[in-house]
């Protein structure tokens, strides 16, 4: 989740040092001189920084070079790959585990004025050795690459999965979900998009019903903040496994949500559509709004189909937004096909079903912002039905 430039900052010399570090780990696992900690990094302004980041810091007091203090970072990827954009869109972008100096890692967050917090792990010699051996094994060239999945296989889940393997006995993560709370994946990501209204709506449109199920305490740790919470109160045989959280960088305070621009824009769309279809002297406005609504929803419907069937993004499947973002609206935008009366009645029924799917938590929509668009579409469909019925009556 780091910026592309920082995530791929390893030059040839950096890669050489990385190889030396792994060789050192593999050849000497006398871990009594090691200090291992969990780093949790705050959110930033860029989209890929919205959810923060997680890394593992390892200090080797026996070393006296720049690799004495390193970070194992599962969030790196090759931003210079010639097919980067295509792989990203198709869900085939490979992330990998890199190892580089802690100071380089910290500098990126310092420049971005983002927070960094640390929890030192209370590991004995044997646990240190095993934890580090798992990291070293993951960092081997044949093992370091993995197919990134935002919800189920990312920088936080990779680290989360190491802890149960490290501790013998009764290991238990701390409570990450408040009692009585039943958040879904969609609920939790919307909290992080609280001030990025356009992005929040776009992401909600692209992601299907798979993210509307309730998360488990383990699954919510796909987010770095919740992994930190899970580790803070995690225990082995009722003994804590980490120290209290220490702030290394304070970062800037969170901004307020600000004006909900999409809601204002979509309300204006509804008002213009209503006026254009209600008054004869605004007939041209009505035609323009009808065309735009049908054309844009048709295009977006095609995008949803591509994301569902043409990519590996599993959370884009089963997307019931296709009930109202109908790809076939493109035809209706340019032509007047026979049977359009039946088509618009079915389209209105689909919109009603969309509301019920939201109501019963089968697939949630951003109800505040999307409702004006759905009402506008109903007006457009109703006008098409009325005009077609009048034309048929004259014939």
N, C-alpha and C positions, 0 to 999 in steps of 0.2 A: 504494500500500500504506500510505498515511498514514491517520491517523484522519479520519473524515468531517469533523469540525469544522475541522481544520487544512487538509485537502485542499480544502475549499470556503470558505476564509477570505477569499477575494478579494471585498471589498465593491465598491461602485461606484467609489470612489476608487482602489482597487487595480487594477481593470480599466482605469481611465483611465491609470494609470502603466504598466500592461502594454502598452497600445496605444502609448504614447510610446516604450517600449523597443524594440518591434518596428519602429516607424517609424524610429527612430534607426539600428537595425541595417541596415535595408533601404536607407537613404539614405547611409550612410557605412560602407563595409566596409574602411576603412584599419585593419587589424587589428594593427598593430605595437604598439599600446598595450594589447593584450588578453592576459589570462592565463586559459586554459581548463583546467579540472580535472574529474576524475571523483570524485564523492562516493559512498561506500558506507556505508549506514546499518545499524546493528545491529538485531537482532530485539527484539521487545517482547512483552508479555504477552497482548495481544489477538490474536484469530485472524488478522486481516488484517496483523498485524505479525510473524507467525511467520517470514517469509522475508526480512525486511529490506527495504531500498529502495535505489534508485539515482537519482542526479540529476547534472546537469552544471552546474558553477559557472563563471560568467563574470565576471571583474573587468575593468572598463573604467577605466583610470587617468586617462582624459581627462574623465570625468564627476565631478561634485562634489555629487550628490544621492543619495537613498536607493537609486536604481537603479544606482549605481556597481558594486555587488556583488550579482549576482542568481543565482538557480537556475532552470534549465529542468527542470521536473518533469512527466514523462509519466504520473505516477500519480494525477492529480486526477480527481474525478468529482463529479457533482451529487447529494449526499446528501439534498437537499431536494426532489428530483423526486417528485411525488405518486405515481408508479408505480415508485418506486425498488426496492421489494422484489420486485415482479413481474418487472421487467426483469432484476434480478440473478438470480433463479431461472431465468428463461428464457434466460440467457446473452446478453441483448440490451442490457446496460448499456454506455453509451458512456463511455470515459475520454477525457481530453484533455490536451494539453500546455499547461501554464501557466508563467508567468514572474513571479517575485516576489522581494522582497529576501532575500538570504542570511540575514540576522539572524532574519527570521521563520521561515525554514526550520529554522535551527539551534535556535531556541528550543523548538520542539516536541520535538525529541530530547533537549534538555537537561531539560525538564520530565519526560519519560518515562524519564530516566536510561538512554538508549540511546546506543550508540557511533556516532561518525561519523568516517570515515577519508577522506583525500584523496590523490589521485595527480595531480600536475600533468602535463599533456600537453606533450611537447617538440615543439611545432609551430613551423614557420617562418611568416613573414608570409602566404605564399600558402595554407598549410594552415589557419592560423587563419581566414582569410577564407572558405575553402570550408566548413570545419566549421561556422562561425557562420552562413553562408548557408543551410546545410541545416537548422539549428535554426530560423532565422527563417522559412524556407519552411514547415516543419512547424507553426509557431506561428500561421500565418495562420488567421483564422476559418474559412475554407473547408477547411482541411487539418488542424486541430488535433484533431478528434475521430476516434476509432478504436474498433472493437469489441474490447474487451479479451478476451484469452485467456490464462489463467494460465501455460500452458506455452509457447505459441508466439507470443504478441503482447502483451508487457507492458512495464513501465517499463525493464527491463533489455535485452530484445531490441531495442527501438526504438533504444536507444543503441548497442548492439552493432553494429547494421547500418550505423551511420554511419561506423565506422572504416575498413572496406575501401574505402568511397567517397572518403574523405578523402586517403588516401595513394597516391601513384603509386609504382610499383615493386613489389618483392616484399614485400607486407605479409603477416605471419604472426602470428596470435594465439599467446600462450604456451600451454604445455601445461596443460590444466585437469583432465585425468583421469590419475590415477596409472597408470604402466605395469602391465599385468596386471590392472587393475581394469575391470570391465564393468558399471557401475551402470545400472539402469533408472530411468525417471522415478519409479516407485513407491519404489524403494530410497532415492532421494535425498530425497524429501519426507518419508518416514518418519523419516529422520535428524533433520529439523527438528522433527518432532512428537514427539521423544523423551520429553518430559515431559507432553504433552497426550494421554493415552492414549485417552480417549473420543472426542476429535476425530479422532485418527489412525485409529481403527477405523471411525468414520462416513465419513470421506473415502475410505478403502479400499473400503468397501462401495459407495459411489456411483460410483467411477471404474472404468471397464471395462478390457478387456485392452489397449487402445491404449497405456497407459502402462507396459506390461511389456516393451517392447522396449528394447534397449540404446541409450543415448544416444550421440550424437557429441560431440566436443570443443566444437563450436559450440553444440549444443543445450543442453548443461549450463549455458551462460551465460545461460539464462533466470532463473537465480538471481543476485542481486547479488554475493554472495560470490565466485562463480565467474567472473563478469564481471571483477571486480577482479583475480583471479588471471590471467585471460587477458590483461588489459591490462598487468599488472606485468611480464610477460616477453615482451610483443608486440614485434615488430621490423619495421622497413622496411629492406630491404637490409642486414640483420643489425645495424641500429642501434636501440637501445631508443627507445620512443616516450613513455615516462613516467618520472617521478622515482620514488624510493622512496616507499612509503606513509607518510604522516604521520597520526598520531592527533589529531583535533581535539577529540573527546570520548571519554573512556574507557568510559563506560557501566558498568552493573552486571555482575558476573560471572555466568556461566551457572549456573542452578540444577541440582541433581541430578535424575535422572528421577523419583525418588519411588516410592511404592507403585503397582503396576499394579492399580488398582481393578477394571477390567473383567474381568481374569483371575480375580480372587477372586469377583466376582459371578457370572460364568458357571460357575465350578466349583461354586458353591452351587446354581445352577440345575440343573446335572447331578445333584448329590447328591440334591436334593429330588425331581427327576423319577424318579431311580432308586429311591428309597425309596417314593415314592407309587405306583409301578407294580409294586413287588415284594411289598408286604405288603397283605393284604386290609383290615387295620384302618386303613390309611392311604389307602384307596381315594379318599376325597374329595380329598386332597392330589394324588393322581395325576391326577384329572379336572381340577383347577384348573391344574396345570402343563401338562397336555396342551392345554387350551384356550388358555392364555396363549402357549405356543410356536407353536401353529398360527395364532392371531390375529395376533400380532406379526410373525411371518415373512411372513404374507399381506399385511399392511399395508405392510411394508417392500418386498416384491416389487412392489406397486403403485407405490410411490415410484420404484423403479428403472426401471419401465416408463415412467413419466412423464418422468423425467430423460433417458431414452434417446430416446424418440420425440416428446416434447412440448417439448423445449428445444433451444437451439443449442449446448449444451455438448458438443463433439465427443468429449471424453474420457470422457463418460458412456455412449457407445455401446459395442456389443459387450461388454456386461457379463454375464459368465457366472456371477456371483453369483445370477442368476435361476434357476440350476439347483437351488439349495437354498432360496432365498427365493422360494418359489412363491406367486404371487398367488392361485392356486386353493386354497391352504390356508385362506383365509377361508371357503370353502364347507364344508370339512371341519371347521372349528371350530364351526359352528352346525348342520350337518346330517349325516346318515348316508346319503350317496348310494349308489346301487347301483354296483357295480364298484369300491368303495373298496379292496378287496384288491389289485386290479391297480394302482390309483393309488399305494398306499403302497409296493408293490414297485418301481415305476418311480421313485418319489421317493427310495428308498434307493439305487437304481442311480445316480441323479443326484448324490447325495452322494459316492458312490465316484468318479464322474467328476470331481467338484470337486477331490478330493484329487489325482487324476492331473494335472489341469490345473495345479495348484499345483506338483506335482513336476517337470513338464516346462516350467515357466516360461511357460506360455501365459497364465494369469492367476493371479497370486499372491494369497493371502489372508493375513490376520494369523493365521497358523497356531496360535500359542500360545493366543490368546484365542478364536478361532472353534471350535477342535476340541471343547471341552466342549458348545457349542451343537449342533454337528453330531451328536455322540454322543447328546445328549438327544433330538434329532429322530428318530434311528434307534430309540431306545427307544419313543418315542410311536408311530411308524409300525408297529413290531413289535407293540406292544400292540393297536393297531387291527386289524392282520391276525389276531392270535390271537383276539380277541373276536369278530370277524366270522366267522372259521372255526368257532368253537364254536357261534355262533348258527346258521350254515348247517347244521351237523351235526345240531342239534336239530330243525331243520325237515325 
